[in-house]
């Protein structure tokens, strides 16, 4: 009985120790790389990280949410700048 418990704990330790650490890209890296951002949006939205507990998901997906907001703000700013530039050229 004791040997079975020790073997079970050793197996569990080995499995936990072999789990791969996830390197989460920063919001800046994601915002600058649309392909990487799309990949992480898929992981966090409907993929492998979508089913995690709230705290785990927040640790892995917060930078993705920040990058999405940054990209949207950039697009909006560029559209506004283009609009004002076109108005000033007409005069």
OpenMM code with the backbone's topology and positions (N, CA, C; nanometers):
from openmm import Vec3, app, unit

residues = "UNK UNK UNK UNK UNK UNK UNK UNK UNK UNK UNK UNK UNK UNK UNK UNK UNK UNK UNK UNK UNK UNK UNK UNK UNK UNK UNK UNK UNK UNK UNK UNK UNK UNK UNK UNK UNK UNK UNK UNK UNK UNK UNK UNK UNK UNK UNK UNK UNK UNK UNK UNK UNK UNK UNK UNK UNK UNK UNK UNK UNK UNK UNK UNK UNK UNK UNK UNK UNK UNK UNK UNK UNK UNK UNK UNK UNK UNK UNK UNK UNK UNK UNK UNK UNK UNK UNK UNK UNK UNK UNK".split()
positions = [
    Vec3(0.0828, -0.1186, 0.0000),
    Vec3(0.0000, 0.0000, 0.0000),
    Vec3(0.0874, 0.1252, 0.0000),
    Vec3(0.1890, 0.1259, 0.0828),
    Vec3(0.2793, 0.2408, 0.0925),
    Vec3(0.3550, 0.2597, -0.0386),
    Vec3(0.3964, 0.1511, -0.0987),
    Vec3(0.4706, 0.1569, -0.2248),
    Vec3(0.3821, 0.2133, -0.3353),
    Vec3(0.2563, 0.1775, -0.3373),
    Vec3(0.1635, 0.2266, -0.4393),
    Vec3(0.1441, 0.3776, -0.4249),
    Vec3(0.1347, 0.4262, -0.3014),
    Vec3(0.1202, 0.5704, -0.2776),
    Vec3(0.2450, 0.6465, -0.3226),
    Vec3(0.3609, 0.5932, -0.2921),
    Vec3(0.4865, 0.6567, -0.3313),
    Vec3(0.4991, 0.6586, -0.4833),
    Vec3(0.4640, 0.5479, -0.5452),
    Vec3(0.4695, 0.5405, -0.6916),
    Vec3(0.3706, 0.6383, -0.7546),
    Vec3(0.2527, 0.6494, -0.6987),
    Vec3(0.1525, 0.7440, -0.7486),
    Vec3(0.1989, 0.8875, -0.7359),
    Vec3(0.2583, 0.9229, -0.6217),
    Vec3(0.3096, 1.0577, -0.6016),
    Vec3(0.4262, 1.0875, -0.6951),
    Vec3(0.5113, 0.9900, -0.7152),
    Vec3(0.6245, 1.0089, -0.8060),
    Vec3(0.5761, 1.0317, -0.9487),
    Vec3(0.4771, 0.9564, -0.9902),
    Vec3(0.4213, 0.9729, -1.1250),
    Vec3(0.3565, 1.1105, -1.1397),
    Vec3(0.2810, 1.1511, -1.0410),
    Vec3(0.2166, 1.2817, -1.0430),
    Vec3(0.3200, 1.3936, -1.0466),
    Vec3(0.4251, 1.3819, -0.9684),
    Vec3(0.5324, 1.4818, -0.9676),
    Vec3(0.5989, 1.4912, -1.1038),
    Vec3(0.6220, 1.3773, -1.1646),
    Vec3(0.6853, 1.3737, -1.2957),
    Vec3(0.5978, 1.4409, -1.4000),
    Vec3(0.4690, 1.4119, -1.3975),
    Vec3(0.3763, 1.4726, -1.4936),
    Vec3(0.3669, 1.6232, -1.4745),
    Vec3(0.3593, 1.6673, -1.3514),
    Vec3(0.3501, 1.8111, -1.3250),
    Vec3(0.4801, 1.8819, -1.3625),
    Vec3(0.5917, 1.8189, -1.3382),
    Vec3(0.7211, 1.8779, -1.3699),
    Vec3(0.7482, 1.8862, -1.5187),
    Vec3(0.6816, 1.8031, -1.5969),
    Vec3(0.7050, 1.8011, -1.7413),
    Vec3(0.6143, 1.8959, -1.8181),
    Vec3(0.5198, 1.9589, -1.7499),
    Vec3(0.4301, 2.0503, -1.8205),
    Vec3(0.5106, 2.1684, -1.8743),
    Vec3(0.4787, 2.2047, -1.9967),
    Vec3(0.5501, 2.3111, -2.0643),
    Vec3(0.5013, 2.4464, -2.0130),
    Vec3(0.5959, 2.5342, -1.9821),
    Vec3(0.5616, 2.6691, -1.9408),
    Vec3(0.5210, 2.7491, -2.0638),
    Vec3(0.4139, 2.8239, -2.0525),
    Vec3(0.3649, 2.9049, -2.1631),
    Vec3(0.4304, 3.0417, -2.1558),
    Vec3(0.4895, 3.0838, -2.2668),
    Vec3(0.5467, 3.2170, -2.2746),
    Vec3(0.4421, 3.3073, -2.3375),
    Vec3(0.3916, 3.3994, -2.2592),
    Vec3(0.2865, 3.4891, -2.3051),
    Vec3(0.3515, 3.6132, -2.3662),
    Vec3(0.3200, 3.6428, -2.4919),
    Vec3(0.3749, 3.7635, -2.5534),
    Vec3(0.3172, 3.8888, -2.4876),
    Vec3(0.3930, 3.9963, -2.4912),
    Vec3(0.3441, 4.1223, -2.4357),
    Vec3(0.2399, 4.1818, -2.5289),
    Vec3(0.1642, 4.2767, -2.4774),
    Vec3(0.0629, 4.3439, -2.5586),
    Vec3(0.1280, 4.4138, -2.6777),
    Vec3(0.2452, 4.4712, -2.6578),
    Vec3(0.3159, 4.5399, -2.7662),
    Vec3(0.3573, 4.4421, -2.8758),
    Vec3(0.4088, 4.3272, -2.8364),
    Vec3(0.4478, 4.2258, -2.9348),
    Vec3(0.3263, 4.1791, -3.0148),
    Vec3(0.2161, 4.1600, -2.9485),
    Vec3(0.0942, 4.1152, -3.0161),
    Vec3(0.0398, 4.2238, -3.1092),
    Vec3(0.0410, 4.3483, -3.0639),
    Vec3(-0.0115, 4.4580, -3.1451),
    Vec3(0.0739, 4.4799, -3.2702),
    Vec3(0.2022, 4.4529, -3.2602),
    Vec3(0.2937, 4.4729, -3.3728),
    Vec3(0.2959, 4.3555, -3.4700),
    Vec3(0.2376, 4.2418, -3.4309),
    Vec3(0.2412, 4.1219, -3.5146),
    Vec3(0.0987, 4.0676, -3.5319),
    Vec3(0.0295, 4.1082, -3.6404),
    Vec3(-0.1100, 4.0665, -3.6583),
    Vec3(-0.1304, 3.9152, -3.6604),
    Vec3(-0.0371, 3.8414, -3.7175),
    Vec3(-0.0504, 3.6954, -3.7236),
    Vec3(-0.0468, 3.6352, -3.5822),
    Vec3(0.0470, 3.6819, -3.5009),
    Vec3(0.0574, 3.6354, -3.3627),
    Vec3(-0.0667, 3.6752, -3.2830),
    Vec3(-0.1158, 3.7952, -3.3058),
    Vec3(-0.2368, 3.8408, -3.2369),
    Vec3(-0.3563, 3.7531, -3.2739),
    Vec3(-0.3714, 3.7220, -3.4019),
    Vec3(-0.4812, 3.6345, -3.4435),
    Vec3(-0.4715, 3.4970, -3.3775),
    Vec3(-0.3492, 3.4464, -3.3679),
    Vec3(-0.3273, 3.3156, -3.3048),
    Vec3(-0.3699, 3.3180, -3.1582),
    Vec3(-0.3297, 3.4221, -3.0858),
    Vec3(-0.3630, 3.4316, -2.9434),
    Vec3(-0.5108, 3.4637, -2.9215),
    Vec3(-0.5718, 3.5408, -3.0121),
    Vec3(-0.7153, 3.5661, -3.0002),
    Vec3(-0.7922, 3.4357, -3.0136),
    Vec3(-0.7487, 3.3501, -3.1055),
    Vec3(-0.8141, 3.2202, -3.1230),
    Vec3(-0.7955, 3.1331, -2.9986),
    Vec3(-0.6747, 3.1322, -2.9438),
    Vec3(-0.6485, 3.0519, -2.8234),
    Vec3(-0.7353, 3.0978, -2.7066),
    Vec3(-0.7477, 3.2292, -2.6902),
    Vec3(-0.8211, 3.2829, -2.5757),
    Vec3(-0.9717, 3.2838, -2.5980),
    Vec3(-1.0146, 3.2969, -2.7230),
    Vec3(-1.1578, 3.3064, -2.7518),
    Vec3(-1.2282, 3.1728, -2.7536),
    Vec3(-1.1783, 3.0803, -2.8333),
    Vec3(-1.2459, 2.9512, -2.8471),
    Vec3(-1.1498, 2.8335, -2.8396),
    Vec3(-1.0220, 2.8613, -2.8240),
    Vec3(-0.9213, 2.7560, -2.8277),
    Vec3(-0.8846, 2.7004, -2.6927),
    Vec3(-0.7584, 2.6644, -2.6820),
    Vec3(-0.7106, 2.5898, -2.5655),
    Vec3(-0.7164, 2.6654, -2.4330),
    Vec3(-0.7188, 2.7993, -2.4353),
    Vec3(-0.7235, 2.8754, -2.3103),
    Vec3(-0.8641, 2.9239, -2.2760),
    Vec3(-0.9594, 2.9022, -2.3633),
    Vec3(-1.0942, 2.9549, -2.3428),
    Vec3(-1.1684, 2.8871, -2.2280),
    Vec3(-1.1317, 2.7669, -2.1951),
    Vec3(-1.2022, 2.6909, -2.0911),
    Vec3(-1.1380, 2.7016, -1.9526),
    Vec3(-1.0305, 2.7769, -1.9393),
    Vec3(-0.9592, 2.7864, -1.8118),
    Vec3(-1.0376, 2.8677, -1.7095),
    Vec3(-0.9995, 2.8512, -1.5850),
    Vec3(-1.0592, 2.9312, -1.4781),
    Vec3(-1.0257, 3.0785, -1.5021),
    Vec3(-1.1055, 3.1662, -1.4452),
    Vec3(-1.0927, 3.3099, -1.4713),
    Vec3(-0.9527, 3.3641, -1.4412),
    Vec3(-0.8933, 3.3218, -1.3313),
    Vec3(-0.7616, 3.3750, -1.2959),
    Vec3(-0.6534, 3.3262, -1.3917),
    Vec3(-0.6606, 3.1996, -1.4288),
    Vec3(-0.5627, 3.1453, -1.5237),
    Vec3(-0.5792, 3.2102, -1.6609),
    Vec3(-0.7031, 3.2253, -1.7027),
    Vec3(-0.7295, 3.2861, -1.8327),
    Vec3(-0.6823, 3.4316, -1.8326),
    Vec3(-0.7043, 3.5013, -1.7227),
    Vec3(-0.6595, 3.6407, -1.7133),
    Vec3(-0.5071, 3.6488, -1.7243),
    Vec3(-0.4378, 3.5551, -1.6615),
    Vec3(-0.2910, 3.5551, -1.6684),
    Vec3(-0.2410, 3.5335, -1.8107),
    Vec3(-0.3119, 3.4520, -1.8862),
    Vec3(-0.2678, 3.4187, -2.0213),
    Vec3(-0.3227, 3.5132, -2.1281),
    Vec3(-0.4374, 3.5742, -2.1039),
    Vec3(-0.5067, 3.6463, -2.2116),
    Vec3(-0.5193, 3.7974, -2.1917),
    Vec3(-0.4749, 3.8512, -2.0801),
    Vec3(-0.4861, 3.9955, -2.0584),
    Vec3(-0.4093, 4.0746, -2.1625),
    Vec3(-0.2892, 4.0307, -2.1946),
    Vec3(-0.2105, 4.1036, -2.2948),
    Vec3(-0.2768, 4.0970, -2.4318),
    Vec3(-0.3483, 3.9896, -2.4606),
    Vec3(-0.4209, 3.9779, -2.5876),
    Vec3(-0.5325, 4.0813, -2.5930),
    Vec3(-0.6073, 4.0942, -2.4845),
    Vec3(-0.7147, 4.1932, -2.4797),
    Vec3(-0.6596, 4.3349, -2.4943),
    Vec3(-0.5467, 4.3613, -2.4295),
    Vec3(-0.4845, 4.4934, -2.4402),
    Vec3(-0.4380, 4.5202, -2.5827),
    Vec3(-0.3838, 4.4206, -2.6484),
    Vec3(-0.3359, 4.4369, -2.7858),
    Vec3(-0.4523, 4.4616, -2.8812),
    Vec3(-0.5633, 4.3932, -2.8604),
    Vec3(-0.6813, 4.4147, -2.9449),
    Vec3(-0.7280, 4.5590, -2.9312),
    Vec3(-0.7300, 4.6102, -2.8094),
    Vec3(-0.7704, 4.7489, -2.7869),
    Vec3(-0.6709, 4.8459, -2.8527),
    Vec3(-0.5423, 4.8169, -2.8437),
    Vec3(-0.4392, 4.9008, -2.9040),
    Vec3(-0.4535, 4.9055, -3.0550),
    Vec3(-0.4755, 4.7907, -3.1163),
    Vec3(-0.4917, 4.7850, -3.2622),
    Vec3(-0.6165, 4.8626, -3.3045),
    Vec3(-0.7245, 4.8481, -3.2313),
    Vec3(-0.8480, 4.9217, -3.2636),
    Vec3(-0.8258, 5.0722, -3.2514),
    Vec3(-0.7537, 5.1137, -3.1496),
    Vec3(-0.7241, 5.2555, -3.1301),
    Vec3(-0.6354, 5.3088, -3.2423),
    Vec3(-0.5371, 5.2293, -3.2830),
    Vec3(-0.4507, 5.2699, -3.3946),
    Vec3(-0.5313, 5.2879, -3.5223),
    Vec3(-0.6191, 5.1930, -3.5522),
    Vec3(-0.7011, 5.2014, -3.6732),
    Vec3(-0.7900, 5.3246, -3.6690),
    Vec3(-0.8491, 5.3498, -3.5547),
    Vec3(-0.9361, 5.4653, -3.5395),
    Vec3(-0.8570, 5.5953, -3.5554),
    Vec3(-0.7405, 5.6009, -3.4957),
    Vec3(-0.6552, 5.7197, -3.5065),
    Vec3(-0.6112, 5.7425, -3.6500),
    Vec3(-0.5754, 5.6358, -3.7192),
    Vec3(-0.5341, 5.6486, -3.8592),
    Vec3(-0.6496, 5.6958, -3.9464),
    Vec3(-0.7687, 5.6462, -3.9199),
    Vec3(-0.8856, 5.6884, -3.9970),
    Vec3(-0.9145, 5.8361, -3.9733),
    Vec3(-0.9043, 5.8796, -3.8477),
    Vec3(-0.9252, 6.0215, -3.8162),
    Vec3(-0.8188, 6.1079, -3.8824),
    Vec3(-0.6964, 6.0648, -3.8771),
    Vec3(-0.5875, 6.1410, -3.9389),
    Vec3(-0.6065, 6.1505, -4.0895),
    Vec3(-0.6475, 6.0410, -4.1519),
    Vec3(-0.6731, 6.0424, -4.2963),
    Vec3(-0.7877, 6.1377, -4.3304),
    Vec3(-0.8905, 6.1380, -4.2491),
    Vec3(-1.0048, 6.2258, -4.2720),
    Vec3(-0.9630, 6.3724, -4.2642),
    Vec3(-0.8926, 6.4093, -4.1585),
    Vec3(-0.8500, 6.5469, -4.1433),
    Vec3(-0.7470, 6.5877, -4.2483),
    Vec3(-0.6648, 6.4931, -4.2884),
    Vec3(-0.5675, 6.5210, -4.3943),
    Vec3(-0.6387, 6.5473, -4.5264),
    Vec3(-0.7424, 6.4704, -4.5550),
    Vec3(-0.8154, 6.4913, -4.6807),
    Vec3(-0.8912, 6.6239, -4.6778),
    Vec3(-0.9429, 6.6648, -4.5640),
    Vec3(-1.0122, 6.7936, -4.5514),
    Vec3(-0.9145, 6.9082, -4.5737),
    Vec3(-0.7968, 6.8982, -4.5138),
    Vec3(-0.7002, 7.0080, -4.5247),
    Vec3(-0.6435, 7.0193, -4.6658),
    Vec3(-0.6402, 6.9118, -4.7409),
    Vec3(-0.5889, 6.9160, -4.8787),
    Vec3(-0.6901, 6.9777, -4.9745),
    Vec3(-0.8192, 6.9722, -4.9391),
    Vec3(-0.9220, 7.0283, -5.0264),
    Vec3(-0.9188, 7.1802, -5.0279),
    Vec3(-0.8778, 7.2393, -4.9205),
    Vec3(-0.8802, 7.3859, -4.9097),
    Vec3(-0.7751, 7.4483, -4.9917),
] * unit.nanometer
topology = app.Topology()
chain = topology.addChain("A")
for resn in residues:
    res = topology.addResidue(resn, chain)
    for name in ("N", "CA", "C"):
        topology.addAtom(name, app.Element.getBySymbol(name[0]), res)
